Amino acid sequence: MTNRIKQQWTIVLLLIVLMGSSKLQAQQDKMFSQYMFNMLALNPAYAGSRDVLSATAIYRNQWGGMAGAPQTATFTLDMPVNRERVGLGLQLFNDQVGLENWTGAMLSYAFRIKMGERTTLALGLQGGLVNFRWNLTEANLGNG
């Protein structure tokens, strides 16, 4: 065997060992059909960018009528302070998918730096609390 083939087999075996020994997880992100109306949920640097006190409420019920269908509700509030150099924001949300329920509150802080007459660089930081509940008492185990 040549060195190149040995290296390729070593990489393949290393990948198999790493994938077989690690725990895989997936997540369900909050879904919005109109992201343009809820920019604070995507980017904390957006806080206060409209230069006015701004409030947004959005509710989405996907696949209405089906048991366990995704439901998302969010409320955001943001405003500029300190001569529009700083933006503050608050986001409250509830996301339900099947037996999972995520409820949380996030605070956003944005700082703006004027780069020119019409250009601004915005930096954002976001932190908050999230409560995850899994309602296993409602699980349908299929045994009547």
C-alpha positions as CSV (number, residue, x, y, z in Angstrom):
1,M,0.0,0.0,0.0
2,T,1.2,3.5,-0.8
3,N,1.3,6.2,1.8
4,R,-1.6,8.1,0.1
5,I,-3.9,5.1,0.4
6,K,-2.8,4.6,4.1
7,Q,-3.7,8.2,4.8
8,Q,-7.1,7.9,3.2
9,W,-7.9,4.8,5.1
10,T,-6.7,6.4,8.3
11,I,-9.0,9.4,7.7
12,V,-12.0,7.2,6.9
13,L,-11.4,5.1,10.1
14,L,-11.0,8.2,12.2
15,L,-14.3,9.6,10.9
16,I,-16.1,6.3,11.6
17,V,-14.7,6.2,15.2
18,L,-15.6,9.9,15.8
19,M,-19.2,9.5,14.4
20,G,-19.8,6.3,16.2
21,S,-18.7,7.5,19.6
22,S,-20.4,10.9,19.7
23,K,-24.0,11.8,20.6
24,L,-26.0,13.4,17.8
25,Q,-28.6,16.0,18.5
26,A,-30.9,18.1,16.4
27,Q,-33.0,21.2,17.2
28,Q,-36.1,22.9,15.9
29,D,-35.6,26.6,15.4
30,K,-38.4,29.0,15.7
31,M,-40.1,29.5,12.3
32,F,-41.4,32.7,10.9
33,S,-42.9,33.1,7.5
34,Q,-42.0,36.9,7.4
35,Y,-38.5,37.3,8.7
36,M,-38.4,41.0,7.5
37,F,-40.9,41.8,10.2
38,N,-38.9,40.2,13.0
39,M,-35.3,41.1,12.5
40,L,-34.5,41.3,16.2
41,A,-35.0,37.6,16.5
42,L,-32.3,37.0,13.9
43,N,-29.8,39.8,14.6
44,P,-29.3,41.6,17.9
45,A,-27.4,44.5,16.1
46,Y,-30.8,45.4,14.6
47,A,-32.0,46.8,18.0
48,G,-32.8,50.5,17.7
49,S,-31.9,50.7,14.0
50,R,-35.2,52.3,13.0
51,D,-34.5,55.3,15.3
52,V,-37.9,55.0,16.9
53,L,-39.6,52.9,19.6
54,S,-40.7,49.8,17.7
55,A,-42.9,46.9,18.8
56,T,-43.7,43.7,16.8
57,A,-46.0,40.8,17.6
58,I,-46.1,37.7,15.4
59,Y,-48.0,34.4,15.7
60,R,-47.6,31.4,13.4
61,N,-49.7,28.2,13.5
62,Q,-48.3,25.8,10.9
63,W,-50.5,22.9,9.7
64,G,-53.5,24.1,11.7
65,G,-55.7,21.4,13.1
66,M,-53.0,18.7,13.3
67,A,-52.0,17.4,16.7
68,G,-48.5,18.6,17.6
69,A,-48.3,21.1,14.8
70,P,-45.7,23.9,15.3
71,Q,-46.9,27.1,16.9
72,T,-44.7,30.1,17.4
73,A,-45.6,33.4,19.1
74,T,-43.1,36.2,19.6
75,F,-43.1,39.8,20.8
76,T,-40.2,42.2,20.3
77,L,-39.6,45.7,21.5
78,D,-36.6,47.8,20.6
79,M,-35.5,51.5,20.8
80,P,-32.5,53.7,20.3
81,V,-30.8,55.5,23.3
82,N,-27.8,57.8,23.8
83,R,-28.4,59.9,20.6
84,E,-29.0,56.7,18.5
85,R,-25.5,55.3,19.2
86,V,-26.9,52.5,21.3
87,G,-30.0,50.3,20.7
88,L,-31.8,48.2,23.3
89,G,-34.2,45.4,22.6
90,L,-36.4,42.8,24.3
91,Q,-37.8,39.6,22.7
92,L,-40.4,37.3,24.4
93,F,-41.2,34.1,22.6
94,N,-43.0,30.8,22.9
95,D,-42.5,27.9,20.5
96,Q,-44.4,24.6,20.6
97,V,-43.6,21.6,18.4
98,G,-45.2,18.3,19.4
99,L,-44.5,17.6,23.0
100,E,-41.7,20.3,23.2
101,N,-42.4,23.8,24.5
102,W,-39.7,26.6,24.5
103,T,-40.5,29.8,26.4
104,G,-37.9,32.6,26.7
105,A,-36.9,36.2,27.0
106,M,-33.8,37.7,25.3
107,L,-32.2,41.1,25.8
108,S,-30.3,42.7,23.0
109,Y,-27.7,45.5,23.0
110,A,-26.5,47.2,19.9
111,F,-23.7,49.7,19.4
112,R,-23.4,51.8,16.3
113,I,-20.2,53.4,14.9
114,K,-20.5,56.0,12.1
115,M,-18.2,55.0,9.3
116,G,-19.1,57.9,7.0
117,E,-21.9,60.3,6.1
118,R,-24.4,57.5,5.3
119,T,-22.6,54.4,6.5
120,T,-23.0,52.8,10.0
121,L,-21.4,49.7,11.5
122,A,-23.7,48.0,14.1
123,L,-22.4,45.4,16.6
124,G,-24.9,43.4,18.7
125,L,-24.9,41.2,21.7
126,Q,-27.8,39.1,22.9
127,G,-28.4,37.1,26.1
128,G,-31.4,35.8,27.9
129,L,-33.2,32.9,29.6
130,V,-35.0,30.0,27.9
131,N,-37.2,27.4,29.6
132,F,-37.6,24.1,27.9
133,R,-40.5,21.7,28.8
134,W,-41.2,18.3,27.4
135,N,-44.8,17.3,28.2
136,L,-44.4,13.5,28.2
137,T,-47.7,12.9,30.0
138,E,-49.4,13.6,26.7
139,A,-47.3,11.1,24.7
140,N,-49.3,8.6,22.7
141,L,-47.6,5.3,23.2
142,G,-50.1,3.4,20.9
143,N,-51.2,0.8,23.4
144,G,-54.7,2.1,23.9
